[in-house]
Amino acid sequence: MTQAASRSPSPEGAMFDMQAAPLRIGRVRLRVRDLARVAEFYEDLLGLRRLDEGAGWTVLGAPAPGGGARPLLELAGDARLAPLDRRQAGLFHTAFLMPSRADLGRWLGHARATGARLEGASDHVVSEALYLSDPEGNGIEVYADRPEARWRTPSGAVALSTLPLDAQALFESGAGTAYGAAPEGLIVGHVHLQVGDTGRADGFYRDVLGFDVSADYPGASFYGSGGYHHQLAANVWNSRGAGRRSGGMAGLEQVEIVARDADLREAMLARAEAAGLTPETRDGRAILRDPWGGAVSLAA
């Protein structure tokens, strides 16, 4: 794996400050066939709570530091949608970042107690991660970061790998306490996409949106902002050569990218215009589409 986006490491023990990153993930919007079932799944799995809902849609979120709540997941229900096809471009997984390793350990205990069907577990050096899917096949990662200094090389590059996870040690980090509601500060740390070609993905997510390629992996690109290991990733492991995504299929509808300030957002729109991309406008937000029709909402 090739690392990029070098910078000086943070003090030992310091966690990456996602709120200070130039670009970060806001909320993820999924189109689902059975809204009630999928919403209940995320409530039970992660302890998300319903922040808003209406006819055919539900917004789920978690407590935000300082009070209030942060929306993380928006579900739009339509029973007429075709089932998700995991060979097409779209979502590989939505990655929910726990505030601490102890929170992840408590969540692992909750997953075991409730019989959640885990599909994978990895030590990525940058993080410890567990994988599963929702009832309609949308991929989910639940993870906790390690202190930033532990995943910086001496040159300041990102050390990202895939190693076996010590699940028992992770479980024990929860100190035997129960996982109830989503912890304060739970966020969507990154979104991993399926694309038809990583070169074309680089042309959009790096060259237009302005993310750095933080790591190259066979068949995948990882995109970071502000030195984070990745807020986005794109792979062709199931979807190599995929064309534009069908509008009538369940799965990922939109990813919100939050820019640190309005100038960064305007710079993205200027690069999009230079690349011949015309933004859509929805609910006062500018929407850009990647080469496979995936919608990216730009917020500041």
C-alpha positions as protocol buffer text, in pm:
chain_id: "A"
residue {
  index: 1
  type: MET
  ca { x: 0 y: 0 z: 0 }
}
residue {
  index: 2
  type: THR
  ca { x: 128 y: 347 z: -87 }
}
residue {
  index: 3
  type: GLN
  ca { x: 72 y: 628 z: 161 }
}
residue {
  index: 4
  type: ALA
  ca { x: 32 y: 996 z: 81 }
}
residue {
  index: 5
  type: ALA
  ca { x: -94 y: 1318 z: 240 }
}
residue {
  index: 6
  type: SER
  ca { x: 197 y: 1347 z: 483 }
}
residue {
  index: 7
  type: ARG
  ca { x: 200 y: 1582 z: 780 }
}
residue {
  index: 8
  type: SER
  ca { x: 361 y: 1611 z: 1120 }
}
residue {
  index: 9
  type: PRO
  ca { x: 220 y: 1365 z: 1373 }
}
residue {
  index: 10
  type: SER
  ca { x: 7 y: 1486 z: 1664 }
}
residue {
  index: 11
  type: PRO
  ca { x: 125 y: 1450 z: 2025 }
}
residue {
  index: 12
  type: GLU
  ca { x: 128 y: 1092 z: 2153 }
}
residue {
  index: 13
  type: GLY
  ca { x: -221 y: 993 z: 2265 }
}
residue {
  index: 14
  type: ALA
  ca { x: -404 y: 1273 z: 2080 }
}
residue {
  index: 15
  type: MET
  ca { x: -698 y: 1167 z: 1862 }
}
residue {
  index: 16
  type: PHE
  ca { x: -761 y: 1323 z: 1523 }
}
residue {
  index: 17
  type: ASP
  ca { x: -993 y: 1625 z: 1547 }
}
residue {
  index: 18
  type: MET
  ca { x: -1249 y: 1555 z: 1275 }
}
residue {
  index: 19
  type: GLN
  ca { x: -1428 y: 1885 z: 1328 }
}
residue {
  index: 20
  type: ALA
  ca { x: -1110 y: 2072 z: 1230 }
}
residue {
  index: 21
  type: ALA
  ca { x: -1067 y: 1883 z: 901 }
}
residue {
  index: 22
  type: PRO
  ca { x: -1125 y: 2092 z: 587 }
}
residue {
  index: 23
  type: LEU
  ca { x: -1375 y: 1830 z: 462 }
}
residue {
  index: 24
  type: ARG
  ca { x: -1570 y: 1570 z: 658 }
}
residue {
  index: 25
  type: ILE
  ca { x: -1878 y: 1351 z: 624 }
}
residue {
  index: 26
  type: GLY
  ca { x: -2215 y: 1485 z: 739 }
}
residue {
  index: 27
  type: ARG
  ca { x: -2514 y: 1256 z: 695 }
}
residue {
  index: 28
  type: VAL
  ca { x: -2572 y: 959 z: 463 }
}
residue {
  index: 29
  type: ARG
  ca { x: -2903 y: 908 z: 283 }
}
residue {
  index: 30
  type: LEU
  ca { x: -3017 y: 555 z: 192 }
}
residue {
  index: 31
  type: ARG
  ca { x: -3314 y: 448 z: -16 }
}
residue {
  index: 32
  type: VAL
  ca { x: -3477 y: 143 z: 140 }
}
residue {
  index: 33
  type: ARG
  ca { x: -3766 y: -86 z: 55 }
}
residue {
  index: 34
  type: ASP
  ca { x: -3891 y: -145 z: 411 }
}
residue {
  index: 35
  type: LEU
  ca { x: -3850 y: 179 z: 603 }
}
residue {
  index: 36
  type: ALA
  ca { x: -3988 y: 58 z: 936 }
}
residue {
  index: 37
  type: ARG
  ca { x: -3767 y: -252 z: 945 }
}
residue {
  index: 38
  type: VAL
  ca { x: -3446 y: -73 z: 848 }
}
residue {
  index: 39
  type: ALA
  ca { x: -3503 y: 220 z: 1085 }
}
residue {
  index: 40
  type: GLU
  ca { x: -3566 y: -19 z: 1374 }
}
residue {
  index: 41
  type: PHE
  ca { x: -3250 y: -211 z: 1286 }
}
residue {
  index: 42
  type: TYR
  ca { x: -3028 y: 100 z: 1319 }
}
residue {
  index: 43
  type: GLU
  ca { x: -3204 y: 200 z: 1640 }
}
residue {
  index: 44
  type: ASP
  ca { x: -3141 y: -144 z: 1791 }
}
residue {
  index: 45
  type: LEU
  ca { x: -2793 y: -194 z: 1646 }
}
residue {
  index: 46
  type: LEU
  ca { x: -2634 y: 143 z: 1725 }
}
residue {
  index: 47
  type: GLY
  ca { x: -2880 y: 304 z: 1963 }
}
residue {
  index: 48
  type: LEU
  ca { x: -2953 y: 583 z: 1716 }
}
residue {
  index: 49
  type: ARG
  ca { x: -3263 y: 786 z: 1793 }
}
residue {
  index: 50
  type: ARG
  ca { x: -3526 y: 928 z: 1563 }
}
residue {
  index: 51
  type: LEU
  ca { x: -3471 y: 1299 z: 1519 }
}
residue {
  index: 52
  type: ASP
  ca { x: -3735 y: 1367 z: 1254 }
}
residue {
  index: 53
  type: GLU
  ca { x: -3970 y: 1172 z: 1033 }
}
residue {
  index: 54
  type: GLY
  ca { x: -4254 y: 1207 z: 789 }
}
residue {
  index: 55
  type: ALA
  ca { x: -4442 y: 1012 z: 527 }
}
residue {
  index: 56
  type: GLY
  ca { x: -4182 y: 777 z: 378 }
}
residue {
  index: 57
  type: TRP
  ca { x: -3871 y: 910 z: 552 }
}
residue {
  index: 58
  type: THR
  ca { x: -3687 y: 899 z: 885 }
}
residue {
  index: 59
  type: VAL
  ca { x: -3380 y: 1081 z: 1015 }
}
residue {
  index: 60
  type: LEU
  ca { x: -3169 y: 904 z: 1279 }
}
residue {
  index: 61
  type: GLY
  ca { x: -2890 y: 1055 z: 1484 }
}
residue {
  index: 62
  type: ALA
  ca { x: -2681 y: 1059 z: 1800 }
}
residue {
  index: 63
  type: PRO
  ca { x: -2616 y: 1305 z: 2084 }
}
residue {
  index: 64
  type: ALA
  ca { x: -2378 y: 1585 z: 1991 }
}
residue {
  index: 65
  type: PRO
  ca { x: -2115 y: 1721 z: 2231 }
}
residue {
  index: 66
  type: GLY
  ca { x: -2247 y: 2027 z: 2408 }
}
residue {
  index: 67
  type: GLY
  ca { x: -2608 y: 1925 z: 2374 }
}
residue {
  index: 68
  type: GLY
  ca { x: -2856 y: 1860 z: 2099 }
}
residue {
  index: 69
  type: ALA
  ca { x: -2828 y: 1586 z: 1842 }
}
residue {
  index: 70
  type: ARG
  ca { x: -2642 y: 1529 z: 1518 }
}
residue {
  index: 71
  type: PRO
  ca { x: -2824 y: 1367 z: 1222 }
}
residue {
  index: 72
  type: LEU
  ca { x: -2623 y: 1078 z: 1081 }
}
residue {
  index: 73
  type: LEU
  ca { x: -2853 y: 866 z: 869 }
}
residue {
  index: 74
  type: GLU
  ca { x: -3152 y: 957 z: 656 }
}
residue {
  index: 75
  type: LEU
  ca { x: -3373 y: 676 z: 529 }
}
residue {
  index: 76
  type: ALA
  ca { x: -3617 y: 722 z: 240 }
}
residue {
  index: 77
  type: GLY
  ca { x: -3863 y: 436 z: 199 }
}
residue {
  index: 78
  type: ASP
  ca { x: -4015 y: 311 z: -126 }
}
residue {
  index: 79
  type: ALA
  ca { x: -4143 y: -46 z: -154 }
}
residue {
  index: 80
  type: ARG
  ca { x: -4128 y: -24 z: -535 }
}
residue {
  index: 81
  type: LEU
  ca { x: -3747 y: -6 z: -540 }
}
residue {
  index: 82
  type: ALA
  ca { x: -3549 y: -294 z: -690 }
}
residue {
  index: 83
  type: PRO
  ca { x: -3337 y: -482 z: -435 }
}
residue {
  index: 84
  type: LEU
  ca { x: -2978 y: -367 z: -386 }
}
residue {
  index: 85
  type: ASP
  ca { x: -2730 y: -521 z: -633 }
}
residue {
  index: 86
  type: ARG
  ca { x: -2388 y: -533 z: -468 }
}
residue {
  index: 87
  type: ARG
  ca { x: -2216 y: -560 z: -807 }
}
residue {
  index: 88
  type: GLN
  ca { x: -2324 y: -208 z: -899 }
}
residue {
  index: 89
  type: ALA
  ca { x: -2165 y: 122 z: -807 }
}
residue {
  index: 90
  type: GLY
  ca { x: -2291 y: 262 z: -479 }
}
residue {
  index: 91
  type: LEU
  ca { x: -2225 y: 191 z: -112 }
}
residue {
  index: 92
  type: PHE
  ca { x: -1961 y: -48 z: 19 }
}
residue {
  index: 93
  type: HIS
  ca { x: -2023 y: 61 z: 377 }
}
residue {
  index: 94
  type: THR
  ca { x: -2119 y: 350 z: 602 }
}
residue {
  index: 95
  type: ALA
  ca { x: -1860 y: 367 z: 881 }
}
residue {
  index: 96
  type: PHE
  ca { x: -1979 y: 480 z: 1223 }
}
residue {
  index: 97
  type: LEU
  ca { x: -1693 y: 613 z: 1435 }
}
residue {
  index: 98
  type: MET
  ca { x: -1720 y: 550 z: 1808 }
}
residue {
  index: 99
  type: PRO
  ca { x: -1582 y: 825 z: 2035 }
}
residue {
  index: 100
  type: SER
  ca { x: -1348 y: 580 z: 2214 }
}
residue {
  index: 101
  type: ARG
  ca { x: -1218 y: 224 z: 2212 }
}
residue {
  index: 102
  type: ALA
  ca { x: -1416 y: 156 z: 2529 }
}
residue {
  index: 103
  type: ASP
  ca { x: -1734 y: 260 z: 2346 }
}
residue {
  index: 104
  type: LEU
  ca { x: -1649 y: 17 z: 2066 }
}
residue {
  index: 105
  type: GLY
  ca { x: -1580 y: -257 z: 2321 }
}
residue {
  index: 106
  type: ARG
  ca { x: -1919 y: -195 z: 2482 }
}
residue {
  index: 107
  type: TRP
  ca { x: -2082 y: -201 z: 2139 }
}
residue {
  index: 108
  type: LEU
  ca { x: -1915 y: -535 z: 2061 }
}
residue {
  index: 109
  type: GLY
  ca { x: -2067 y: -675 z: 2380 }
}
residue {
  index: 110
  type: HIS
  ca { x: -2405 y: -540 z: 2269 }
}
residue {
  index: 111
  type: ALA
  ca { x: -2363 y: -698 z: 1925 }
}
residue {
  index: 112
  type: ARG
  ca { x: -2280 y: -1034 z: 2080 }
}
residue {
  index: 113
  type: ALA
  ca { x: -2572 y: -1017 z: 2326 }
}
residue {
  index: 114
  type: THR
  ca { x: -2825 y: -926 z: 2059 }
}
residue {
  index: 115
  type: GLY
  ca { x: -2703 y: -1183 z: 1807 }
}
residue {
  index: 116
  type: ALA
  ca { x: -2591 y: -930 z: 1547 }
}
residue {
  index: 117
  type: ARG
  ca { x: -2438 y: -1117 z: 1253 }
}
residue {
  index: 118
  type: LEU
  ca { x: -2085 y: -981 z: 1221 }
}
residue {
  index: 119
  type: GLU
  ca { x: -1926 y: -1039 z: 881 }
}
residue {
  index: 120
  type: GLY
  ca { x: -1571 y: -930 z: 951 }
}
residue {
  index: 121
  type: ALA
  ca { x: -1328 y: -780 z: 1201 }
}
residue {
  index: 122
  type: SER
  ca { x: -997 y: -608 z: 1128 }
}
residue {
  index: 123
  type: ASP
  ca { x: -712 y: -420 z: 1287 }
}
residue {
  index: 124
  type: HIS
  ca { x: -629 y: -148 z: 1035 }
}
residue {
  index: 125
  type: VAL
  ca { x: -347 y: 5 z: 1245 }
}
residue {
  index: 126
  type: VAL
  ca { x: -529 y: 338 z: 1218 }
}
residue {
  index: 127
  type: SER
  ca { x: -837 y: 181 z: 1379 }
}
residue {
  index: 128
  type: GLU
  ca { x: -1012 y: -132 z: 1503 }
}
residue {
  index: 129
  type: ALA
  ca { x: -1319 y: -220 z: 1299 }
}
residue {
  index: 130
  type: LEU
  ca { x: -1616 y: -456 z: 1288 }
}
residue {
  index: 131
  type: TYR
  ca { x: -1832 y: -519 z: 982 }
}
residue {
  index: 132
  type: LEU
  ca { x: -2190 y: -625 z: 913 }
}
residue {
  index: 133
  type: SER
  ca { x: -2487 y: -538 z: 689 }
}
residue {
  index: 134
  type: ASP
  ca { x: -2835 y: -400 z: 746 }
}
residue {
  index: 135
  type: PRO
  ca { x: -3145 y: -604 z: 649 }
}
residue {
  index: 136
  type: GLU
  ca { x: -3131 y: -481 z: 288 }
}
residue {
  index: 137
  type: GLY
  ca { x: -2760 y: -546 z: 235 }
}
residue {
  index: 138
  type: ASN
  ca { x: -2618 y: -199 z: 296 }
}
residue {
  index: 139
  type: GLY
  ca { x: -2270 y: -242 z: 440 }
}
residue {
  index: 140
  type: ILE
  ca { x: -2187 y: -109 z: 787 }
}
residue {
  index: 141
  type: GLU
  ca { x: -1855 y: -58 z: 963 }
}
residue {
  index: 142
  type: VAL
  ca { x: -1840 y: 25 z: 1333 }
}
residue {
  index: 143
  type: TYR
  ca { x: -1493 y: 139 z: 1439 }
}
residue {
  index: 144
  type: ALA
  ca { x: -1277 y: 332 z: 1680 }
}
residue {
  index: 145
  type: ASP
  ca { x: -963 y: 521 z: 1586 }
}
residue {
  index: 146
  type: ARG
  ca { x: -628 y: 484 z: 1750 }
}
residue {
  index: 147
  type: PRO
  ca { x: -436 y: 796 z: 1860 }
}
residue {
  index: 148
  type: GLU
  ca { x: -306 y: 973 z: 1552 }
}
residue {
  index: 149
  type: ALA
  ca { x: 61 y: 944 z: 1649 }
}
residue {
  index: 150
  type: ARG
  ca { x: 29 y: 563 z: 1640 }
}
residue {
  index: 151
  type: TRP
  ca { x: -64 y: 558 z: 1273 }
}
residue {
  index: 152
  type: ARG
  ca { x: 178 y: 820 z: 1146 }
}
residue {
  index: 153
  type: THR
  ca { x: 507 y: 701 z: 1000 }
}
residue {
  index: 154
  type: PRO
  ca { x: 822 y: 902 z: 1085 }
}
residue {
  index: 155
  type: SER
  ca { x: 772 y: 1087 z: 755 }
}
residue {
  index: 156
  type: GLY
  ca { x: 417 y: 1182 z: 856 }
}
residue {
  index: 157
  type: ALA
  ca { x: 243 y: 948 z: 611 }
}
residue {
  index: 158
  type: VAL
  ca { x: -54 y: 726 z: 701 }
}
residue {
  index: 159
  type: ALA
  ca { x: 18 y: 364 z: 796 }
}
residue {
  index: 160
  type: LEU
  ca { x: -297 y: 176 z: 690 }
}
residue {
  index: 161
  type: SER
  ca { x: -317 y: -204 z: 675 }
}
residue {
  index: 162
  type: THR
  ca { x: -550 y: -500 z: 737 }
}
residue {
  index: 163
  type: LEU
  ca { x: -450 y: -732 z: 1022 }
}
residue {
  index: 164
  type: PRO
  ca { x: -635 y: -977 z: 1248 }
}
residue {
  index: 165
  type: LEU
  ca { x: -835 y: -807 z: 1524 }
}
residue {
  index: 166
  type: ASP
  ca { x: -793 y: -904 z: 1890 }
}
residue {
  index: 167
  type: ALA
  ca { x: -1167 y: -909 z: 1951 }
}
residue {
  index: 168
  type: GLN
  ca { x: -1138 y: -1034 z: 2308 }
}
residue {
  index: 169
  type: ALA
  ca { x: -910 y: -747 z: 2410 }
}
residue {
  index: 170
  type: LEU
  ca { x: -1145 y: -505 z: 2240 }
}
residue {
  index: 171
  type: PHE
  ca { x: -1444 y: -655 z: 2424 }
}
residue {
  index: 172
  type: GLU
  ca { x: -1261 y: -627 z: 2755 }
}
residue {
  index: 173
  type: SER
  ca { x: -1191 y: -259 z: 2691 }
}
residue {
  index: 174
  type: GLY
  ca { x: -1562 y: -201 z: 2755 }
}
residue {
  index: 175
  type: ALA
  ca { x: -1498 y: -294 z: 3119 }
}
residue {
  index: 176
  type: GLY
  ca { x: -1811 y: -508 z: 3132 }
}
residue {
  index: 177
  type: THR
  ca { x: -2047 y: -210 z: 3109 }
}
residue {
  index: 178
  type: ALA
  ca { x: -2355 y: -217 z: 2891 }
}
residue {
  index: 179
  type: TYR
  ca { x: -2401 y: -32 z: 2563 }
}
residue {
  index: 180
  type: GLY
  ca { x: -2732 y: 151 z: 2566 }
}
residue {
  index: 181
  type: ALA
  ca { x: -2808 y: 452 z: 2352 }
}
residue {
  index: 182
  type: ALA
  ca { x: -2558 y: 584 z: 2098 }
}
residue {
  index: 183
  type: PRO
  ca { x: -2275 y: 759 z: 2285 }
}
residue {
  index: 184
  type: GLU
  ca { x: -2229 y: 1133 z: 2268 }
}
residue {
  index: 185
  type: GLY
  ca { x: -2001 y: 1215 z: 1976 }
}
residue {
  index: 186
  type: LEU
  ca { x: -2081 y: 913 z: 1756 }
}
residue {
  index: 187
  type: ILE
  ca { x: -2039 y: 1027 z: 1394 }
}
residue {
  index: 188
  type: VAL
  ca { x: -2010 y: 891 z: 1042 }
}
residue {
  index: 189
  type: GLY
  ca { x: -1632 y: 885 z: 1022 }
}
residue {
  index: 190
  type: HIS
  ca { x: -1609 y: 776 z: 661 }
}
residue {
  index: 191
  type: VAL
  ca { x: -1806 y: 636 z: 369 }
}
residue {
  index: 192
  type: HIS
  ca { x: -1660 y: 362 z: 151 }
}
residue {
  index: 193
  type: LEU
  ca { x: -1798 y: 346 z: -203 }
}
residue {
  index: 194
  type: GLN
  ca { x: -1813 y: 92 z: -482 }
}
residue {
  index: 195
  type: VAL
  ca { x: -1712 y: 240 z: -819 }
}
residue {
  index: 196
  type: GLY
  ca { x: -1642 y: 115 z: -1168 }
}
residue {
  index: 197
  type: ASP
  ca { x: -1288 y: 252 z: -1197 }
}
residue {
  index: 198
  type: THR
  ca { x: -1054 y: 399 z: -932 }
}
residue {
  index: 199
  type: GLY
  ca { x: -886 y: 634 z: -1181 }
}
residue {
  index: 200
  type: ARG
  ca { x: -1217 y: 800 z: -1261 }
}
residue {
  index: 201
  type: ALA
  ca { x: -1299 y: 808 z: -890 }
}
residue {
  index: 202
  type: ASP
  ca { x: -970 y: 992 z: -826 }
}
residue {
  index: 203
  type: GLY
  ca { x: -1067 y: 1240 z: -1094 }
}
residue {
  index: 204
  type: PHE
  ca { x: -1382 y: 1329 z: -902 }
}
residue {
  index: 205
  type: TYR
  ca { x: -1307 y: 1281 z: -532 }
}
residue {
  index: 206
  type: ARG
  ca { x: -949 y: 1407 z: -547 }
}
residue {
  index: 207
  type: ASP
  ca { x: -943 y: 1652 z: -836 }
}
residue {
  index: 208
  type: VAL
  ca { x: -1291 y: 1803 z: -803 }
}
residue {
  index: 209
  type: LEU
  ca { x: -1383 y: 1768 z: -437 }
}
residue {
  index: 210
  type: GLY
  ca { x: -1028 y: 1826 z: -317 }
}
residue {
  index: 211
  type: PHE
  ca { x: -953 y: 1522 z: -101 }
}
residue {
  index: 212
  type: ASP
  ca { x: -598 y: 1389 z: -79 }
}
residue {
  index: 213
  type: VAL
  ca { x: -526 y: 1029 z: -179 }
}
residue {
  index: 214
  type: SER
  ca { x: -409 y: 913 z: 162 }
}
residue {
  index: 215
  type: ALA
  ca { x: -343 y: 553 z: 57 }
}
residue {
  index: 216
  type: ASP
  ca { x: -350 y: 332 z: -253 }
}
residue {
  index: 217
  type: TYR
  ca { x: -452 y: -30 z: -216 }
}
residue {
  index: 218
  type: PRO
  ca { x: -503 y: -293 z: -488 }
}
residue {
  index: 219
  type: GLY
  ca { x: -835 y: -199 z: -644 }
}
residue {
  index: 220
  type: ALA
  ca { x: -906 y: 89 z: -404 }
}
residue {
  index: 221
  type: SER
  ca { x: -825 y: 452 z: -329 }
}
residue {
  index: 222
  type: PHE
  ca { x: -855 y: 610 z: 15 }
}
residue {
  index: 223
  type: TYR
  ca { x: -928 y: 982 z: 39 }
}
residue {
  index: 224
  type: GLY
  ca { x: -841 y: 1195 z: 341 }
}
residue {
  index: 225
  type: SER
  ca { x: -875 y: 1560 z: 434 }
}
residue {
  index: 226
  type: GLY
  ca { x: -667 y: 1747 z: 689 }
}
residue {
  index: 227
  type: GLY
  ca { x: -443 y: 1443 z: 738 }
}
residue {
  index: 228
  type: TYR
  ca { x: -714 y: 1196 z: 843 }
}
residue {
  index: 229
  type: HIS
  ca { x: -661 y: 840 z: 721 }
}
residue {
  index: 230
  type: HIS
  ca { x: -980 y: 859 z: 514 }
}
residue {
  index: 231
  type: GLN
  ca { x: -1317 y: 1028 z: 512 }
}
residue {
  index: 232
  type: LEU
  ca { x: -1397 y: 854 z: 182 }
}
residue {
  index: 233
  type: ALA
  ca { x: -1278 y: 546 z: -4 }
}
residue {
  index: 234
  type: ALA
  ca { x: -1364 y: 389 z: -339 }
}
residue {
  index: 235
  type: ASN
  ca { x: -1304 y: 32 z: -456 }
}
residue {
  index: 236
  type: VAL
  ca { x: -1377 y: -194 z: -754 }
}
residue {
  index: 237
  type: TRP
  ca { x: -1365 y: -524 z: -563 }
}
residue {
  index: 238
  type: ASN
  ca { x: -1727 y: -612 z: -648 }
}
residue {
  index: 239
  type: SER
  ca { x: -1804 y: -349 z: -909 }
}
residue {
  index: 240
  type: ARG
  ca { x: -1516 y: -324 z: -1157 }
}
residue {
  index: 241
  type: GLY
  ca { x: -1644 y: -179 z: -1485 }
}
residue {
  index: 242
  type: ALA
  ca { x: -1983 y: -86 z: -1338 }
}
residue {
  index: 243
  type: GLY
  ca { x: -2179 y: 178 z: -1528 }
}
residue {
  index: 244
  type: ARG
  ca { x: -2412 y: 449 z: -1408 }
}
residue {
  index: 245
  type: ARG
  ca { x: -2631 y: 334 z: -1121 }
}
residue {
  index: 246
  type: SER
  ca { x: -3001 y: 267 z: -1183 }
}
residue {
  index: 247
  type: GLY
  ca { x: -3230 y: 527 z: -1029 }
}
residue {
  index: 248
  type: GLY
  ca { x: -3485 y: 264 z: -931 }
}
residue {
  index: 249
  type: MET
  ca { x: -3261 y: 60 z: -702 }
}
residue {
  index: 250
  type: ALA
  ca { x: -3241 y: 57 z: -324 }
}
residue {
  index: 251
  type: GLY
  ca { x: -2913 y: 159 z: -162 }
}
residue {
  index: 252
  type: LEU
  ca { x: -2706 y: 473 z: -134 }
}
residue {
  index: 253
  type: GLU
  ca { x: -2875 y: 790 z: -253 }
}
residue {
  index: 254
  type: GLN
  ca { x: -2655 y: 1070 z: -120 }
}
residue {
  index: 255
  type: VAL
  ca { x: -2347 y: 1151 z: 88 }
}
residue {
  index: 256
  type: GLU
  ca { x: -2316 y: 1491 z: 253 }
}
residue {
  index: 257
  type: ILE
  ca { x: -1970 y: 1649 z: 253 }
}
residue {
  index: 258
  type: VAL
  ca { x: -1929 y: 1931 z: 505 }
}
residue {
  index: 259
  type: ALA
  ca { x: -1666 y: 2193 z: 421 }
}
residue {
  index: 260
  type: ARG
  ca { x: -1503 y: 2379 z: 709 }
}
residue {
  index: 261
  type: ASP
  ca { x: -1600 y: 2714 z: 557 }
}
residue {
  index: 262
  type: ALA
  ca { x: -1787 y: 2863 z: 263 }
}
residue {
  index: 263
  type: ASP
  ca { x: -1467 y: 2938 z: 70 }
}
residue {
  index: 264
  type: LEU
  ca { x: -1378 y: 2568 z: 54 }
}
residue {
  index: 265
  type: ARG
  ca { x: -1726 y: 2488 z: -71 }
}
residue {
  index: 266
  type: GLU
  ca { x: -1703 y: 2756 z: -341 }
}
residue {
  index: 267
  type: ALA
  ca { x: -1363 y: 2622 z: -447 }
}
residue {
  index: 268
  type: MET
  ca { x: -1519 y: 2277 z: -496 }
}
residue {
  index: 269
  type: LEU
  ca { x: -1794 y: 2425 z: -710 }
}
residue {
  index: 270
  type: ALA
  ca { x: -1539 y: 2620 z: -915 }
}
residue {
  index: 271
  type: ARG
  ca { x: -1339 y: 2302 z: -983 }
}
residue {
  index: 272
  type: ALA
  ca { x: -1661 y: 2123 z: -1078 }
}
residue {
  index: 273
  type: GLU
  ca { x: -1745 y: 2397 z: -1327 }
}
residue {
  index: 274
  type: ALA
  ca { x: -1394 y: 2377 z: -1475 }
}
residue {
  index: 275
  type: ALA
  ca { x: -1445 y: 2001 z: -1514 }
}
residue {
  index: 276
  type: GLY
  ca { x: -1774 y: 2056 z: -1699 }
}
residue {
  index: 277
  type: LEU
  ca { x: -1996 y: 1942 z: -1411 }
}
residue {
  index: 278
  type: THR
  ca { x: -2320 y: 2128 z: -1347 }
}
residue {
  index: 279
  type: PRO
  ca { x: -2445 y: 2115 z: -987 }
}
residue {
  index: 280
  type: GLU
  ca { x: -2806 y: 2045 z: -905 }
}
residue {
  index: 281
  type: THR
  ca { x: -2984 y: 2234 z: -629 }
}
residue {
  index: 282
  type: ARG
  ca { x: -3192 y: 2051 z: -369 }
}
residue {
  index: 283
  type: ASP
  ca { x: -3322 y: 2199 z: -43 }
}
residue {
  index: 284
  type: GLY
  ca { x: -3085 y: 2492 z: -91 }
}
residue {
  index: 285
  type: ARG
  ca { x: -2784 y: 2260 z: -123 }
}
residue {
  index: 286
  type: ALA
  ca { x: -2557 y: 2214 z: -422 }
}
residue {
  index: 287
  type: ILE
  ca { x: -2544 y: 1853 z: -542 }
}
residue {
  index: 288
  type: LEU
  ca { x: -2266 y: 1710 z: -758 }
}
residue {
  index: 289
  type: ARG
  ca { x: -2276 y: 1365 z: -914 }
}
residue {
  index: 290
  type: ASP
  ca { x: -1980 y: 1134 z: -946 }
}
residue {
  index: 291
  type: PRO
  ca { x: -1918 y: 939 z: -1270 }
}
residue {
  index: 292
  type: TRP
  ca { x: -2166 y: 667 z: -1157 }
}
residue {
  index: 293
  type: GLY
  ca { x: -2446 y: 907 z: -1070 }
}
residue {
  index: 294
  type: GLY
  ca { x: -2375 y: 906 z: -695 }
}
residue {
  index: 295
  type: ALA
  ca { x: -2501 y: 1228 z: -536 }
}
residue {
  index: 296
  type: VAL
  ca { x: -2271 y: 1436 z: -315 }
}
residue {
  index: 297
  type: SER
  ca { x: -2433 y: 1719 z: -123 }
}
residue {
  index: 298
  type: LEU
  ca { x: -2200 y: 2010 z: -40 }
}
residue {
  index: 299
  type: ALA
  ca { x: -2253 y: 2188 z: 292 }
}
residue {
  index: 300
  type: ALA
  ca { x: -2048 y: 2445 z: 479 }
}
